[in-house]
Protein backbone atom coordinates (compact mmCIF):
# COMPACT_ATOMS: atom_id res chain seq x y z
CA UNK A 1 0.00 0.00 0.00
CA UNK A 2 1.32 3.43 -0.86
CA UNK A 3 1.91 5.97 1.86
CA UNK A 4 2.15 9.75 1.76
CA UNK A 5 5.00 9.61 4.25
CA UNK A 6 3.15 9.39 7.55
CA UNK A 7 -0.37 8.11 7.01
CA UNK A 8 -1.41 5.11 4.90
CA UNK A 9 -4.00 5.54 2.16
CA UNK A 10 -7.54 4.86 3.41
CA UNK A 11 -9.72 5.32 0.29
CA UNK A 12 -8.87 3.11 -2.67
CA UNK A 13 -9.91 3.65 -6.27
CA UNK A 14 -11.59 0.85 -8.22
CA UNK A 15 -8.35 -0.54 -9.64
CA UNK A 16 -6.71 -0.63 -6.21
CA UNK A 17 -9.78 -2.23 -4.61
CA UNK A 18 -9.86 -4.87 -7.34
CA UNK A 19 -6.20 -5.64 -6.78
CA UNK A 20 -6.70 -5.81 -3.00
CA UNK A 21 -9.64 -8.22 -3.38
CA UNK A 22 -8.14 -10.25 -6.22
CA UNK A 23 -11.06 -9.40 -8.52
CA UNK A 24 -11.43 -7.90 -11.97
CA UNK A 25 -12.25 -4.18 -12.14
CA UNK A 26 -15.57 -4.94 -13.87
CA UNK A 27 -16.51 -7.29 -11.02
CA UNK A 28 -15.81 -4.59 -8.42
CA UNK A 29 -18.02 -2.12 -10.33
CA UNK A 30 -20.79 -4.72 -10.56
CA UNK A 31 -20.63 -5.71 -6.88
CA UNK A 32 -20.66 -2.04 -5.89
CA UNK A 33 -23.64 -1.31 -8.13
CA UNK A 34 -25.51 -4.30 -6.64
CA UNK A 35 -24.55 -3.09 -3.14
CA UNK A 36 -22.69 -6.33 -2.47
CA UNK A 37 -19.47 -4.40 -1.82
CA UNK A 38 -19.28 -1.28 0.38
CA UNK A 39 -18.29 1.82 -1.57
CA UNK A 40 -18.21 5.60 -1.23
CA UNK A 41 -19.06 8.20 -3.87
CA UNK A 42 -16.70 11.17 -3.76
CA UNK A 43 -18.13 13.55 -6.33
CA UNK A 44 -18.28 11.40 -9.47
CA UNK A 45 -15.51 9.10 -8.28
CA UNK A 46 -16.15 5.69 -6.74
CA UNK A 47 -13.91 4.91 -3.79
CA UNK A 48 -13.56 2.02 -1.36
CA UNK A 49 -12.74 2.42 2.31
CA UNK A 50 -9.89 0.06 3.17
CA UNK A 51 -11.29 -0.75 6.60
CA UNK A 52 -14.70 -1.58 5.08
CA UNK A 53 -13.00 -3.87 2.55
CA UNK A 54 -11.10 -5.59 5.37
CA UNK A 55 -14.42 -6.18 7.21
CA UNK A 56 -15.98 -7.44 3.95
CA UNK A 57 -13.18 -9.99 3.54
CA UNK A 58 -13.47 -11.11 7.19
CA UNK A 59 -17.24 -11.55 6.88
CA UNK A 60 -16.93 -13.56 3.67
CA UNK A 61 -14.04 -15.77 4.71
CA UNK A 62 -14.90 -19.47 4.75
CA UNK A 63 -12.97 -21.52 7.29
CA UNK A 64 -11.38 -24.74 6.12
CA UNK A 65 -12.06 -28.08 7.75
CA UNK A 66 -9.03 -30.05 8.89
C-alpha positions in Angstrom: 0.0 0.0 0.0 1.3 3.4 -0.9 1.9 6.0 1.9 2.1 9.7 1.8 5.0 9.6 4.2 3.2 9.4 7.5 -0.4 8.1 7.0 -1.4 5.1 4.9 -4.0 5.5 2.2 -7.5 4.9 3.4 -9.7 5.3 0.3 -8.9 3.1 -2.7 -9.9 3.6 -6.3 -11.6 0.9 -8.2 -8.3 -0.5 -9.6 -6.7 -0.6 -6.2 -9.8 -2.2 -4.6 -9.9 -4.9 -7.3 -6.2 -5.6 -6.8 -6.7 -5.8 -3.0 -9.6 -8.2 -3.4 -8.1 -10.3 -6.2 -11.1 -9.4 -8.5 -11.4 -7.9 -12.0 -12.2 -4.2 -12.1 -15.6 -4.9 -13.9 -16.5 -7.3 -11.0 -15.8 -4.6 -8.4 -18.0 -2.1 -10.3 -20.8 -4.7 -10.6 -20.6 -5.7 -6.9 -20.7 -2.0 -5.9 -23.6 -1.3 -8.1 -25.5 -4.3 -6.6 -24.5 -3.1 -3.1 -22.7 -6.3 -2.5 -19.5 -4.4 -1.8 -19.3 -1.3 0.4 -18.3 1.8 -1.6 -18.2 5.6 -1.2 -19.1 8.2 -3.9 -16.7 11.2 -3.8 -18.1 13.5 -6.3 -18.3 11.4 -9.5 -15.5 9.1 -8.3 -16.2 5.7 -6.7 -13.9 4.9 -3.8 -13.6 2.0 -1.4 -12.7 2.4 2.3 -9.9 0.1 3.2 -11.3 -0.8 6.6 -14.7 -1.6 5.1 -13.0 -3.9 2.6 -11.1 -5.6 5.4 -14.4 -6.2 7.2 -16.0 -7.4 4.0 -13.2 -10.0 3.5 -13.5 -11.1 7.2 -17.2 -11.5 6.9 -16.9 -13.6 3.7 -14.0 -15.8 4.7 -14.9 -19.5 4.8 -13.0 -21.5 7.3 -11.4 -24.7 6.1 -12.1 -28.1 7.8 -9.0 -30.0 8.9 
